[in-house]
């Protein structure tokens, strides 16, 4: 973050101290992250071994090859809107695979009688 003095700051020296100063710490981190692109930030997290993960928008997720390779996307047919791609049910388990029986209801209570 370009603030090496934070490593010696007692407000952030321990897990408990960081918790007590969470709002201030979050603000500092936010100010810094807003100066970077997501790609730049992700590269820094990898370079410095900081556990982090990108949060994808729906559009990014649908375009990300890794999701397609893992069969993490499915297509769901809708009578008015055609085929819609979306995230597949998770987790993906080999012995008890999940699936999608049908699309979401068109309106609240649509399946009340059936249930």
Residue pairs with C-beta under 8 A, 6 or more apart in sequence:
1 28
1 29
1 32
2 32
3 28
6 12
6 28
10 17
11 17
11 18
11 20
11 21
11 24
11 25
12 18
12 21
12 25
18 25
33 41
36 44
38 54
41 52
42 52
42 54
44 50
45 51
45 52
56 64
61 67
61 73
61 87
62 73
62 85
67 73
67 87
70 92
71 88
71 92
72 87
72 88
72 90
72 92
73 85
73 86
73 87
73 88
74 85
74 86
74 87
74 88
74 100
75 83
75 84
75 85
75 86
76 83
76 84
76 85
76 86
76 100
76 103
77 83
77 84
77 103
78 84
78 103
88 98
88 100
89 98
89 99
89 100
90 98
91 98
92 98
105 111
